[in-house]
Amino acid sequence: MEHMVLLIFSFLVEAVIIWQYSSGLFAPGRSKKSRMIFIGIFYVILFFVAMAGKVWLNIILYFLVNAMFLYTQFKIDIMLAIFHSAIVTTIMGSSEFAVFTLTSWFIPHFLDNAKSGLFIYTLFSKILLFTIINLLLNFFRKTSSRQEDYKENTNFALMLIPVSSIFIMVTFFSIGEKFALTTQMNSMITLSAVFLLGINLIVFGINQYNHQRNIEVTDMQLLLQKEADSAEYYKMLLSQTENRNILIHDIKKHLHSIKLLNDKVENDKINAYICQLLDSSDLKEPVRICDNEMLNAILGRYQRQCVNKHIDFHADIRSGVLKQVSPHDLTSLFCNLMDNAVEAAENIPEAFIEVTAQKKENSPFCVIVVINSCRVAPTYGADNLPVSNKKNLRKHGYGIKSIKKVTRQYGGNLQMYYDEISATFHAIITLKV
């Protein structure tokens, strides 16, 4: 019975370690649920095989299971999966052998004399495995572009925790060797060892979680800053339109000045004056798509992009339909929608983008629909919304999050789907305005 409990404990800790190791190095290729199911099923198989006591079979199967887990659940090739599985397998076996050798040399009678010796030995070997894996994780991250400077410093500081745990474990071994402990004291030492391992797992788990959250928050802040800059850009376009109207209003004064120069027969000055007026950006005619000035500036910009990329662009924005949406939210919503649509439709023959916005009759809701050509169906996440398929996931995928944020802010609903028959992608947004 004790042997079975130790096996369950060992495989549980090893599953947590391989999960942390793989998640810290590689981009996931499957959902979190899929990875949890895989590692759960195969480590249960490892447990039952280990009950037979075939050491070499256990080692070979452990290596194969981890290689399959890395290859099928993460975006890496088979050779890299085999390489990392071999590393983890070697470290696992070496840590157990090292602990066994050390206890045999320096404390030869501990496992025989101490009732809880085998349990403490197992905990000691897993803490050593945990320490080495995290050191190795730091080494690989130092050569990766995904590693930030502050992350490295934080990890090395946290590495003091498992190192200190190993020292405490050595102290436990020494106490068990030199003194005859009571059953109560043995239980307390065993429980302390369990707490040590738990602290190691919890601290590093929280550190990984906080690191991921910090990256997401930083990227979201950058996205919000980009959207704020875009809003300022469109405000500048609105200001330019206002300046053009002022110029048109003042055209009589300009004509009067030209007349005065003409009376003096100053042809060169007249020519320079007229050229200056013609070259003024205030006289350039803006595209008129809707009566919302901010949205008109946004869609006008993307219409010009579509012309350059040979994409047919159609827009039907009904009058006054989005007047209660703030300029900043309009920028976040439509810029992200149009960025995704233009990117998906680019380089597709006879590609098109259609944008419509209209009020639903007898309701406080308006419906925004964006339909665009799309060659390949996107990958969907757990919320039935597309997820980025780009290599650097930490720098992509925030456009959909921004769209969701604006939709929630206005008490609306977001639906996105791919129509395989027409090879088009549809985004349907309902806002309460």
Protein Blocks (a to p, Z undefined) as FASTA:
>chain_A
ZZmmmmmmmmmmmmmmmmmmmmmmpccfbdfklmmmmmmmmmmmmmmmmmnopaklmmmm
mmmmmmmmmmmmpccdfklmmmmmmmmmmmmmmmmmmmmmmmmmmmmmlmmmpmklmmmm
mmmmmmmmmmmmmmmmmmmmmmpckbcfklmmmmmmmmmmmmmmmmmmmmmmmmmmmpcc
dfklmmmmmmmmmmmmmmmmmmmmmmmmmmmmmmmmmmmmmmmmmmmmmmmmmmmmmmmm
mmmmmmmmmmmmmmmmmmmmmmnopaklmmmmmmmmmmpmklpccddfbfcfklmmmmmm
mmmmmmmnopacdddddehklmmpcfklmmmmmmmmmmmmmmmmgopahiacddddddde
hiabdcdddddddfbdcdddfkopacdfbfblmlgojlmmmmmmmmmmnopacdddddfk
lopacddddddZZ
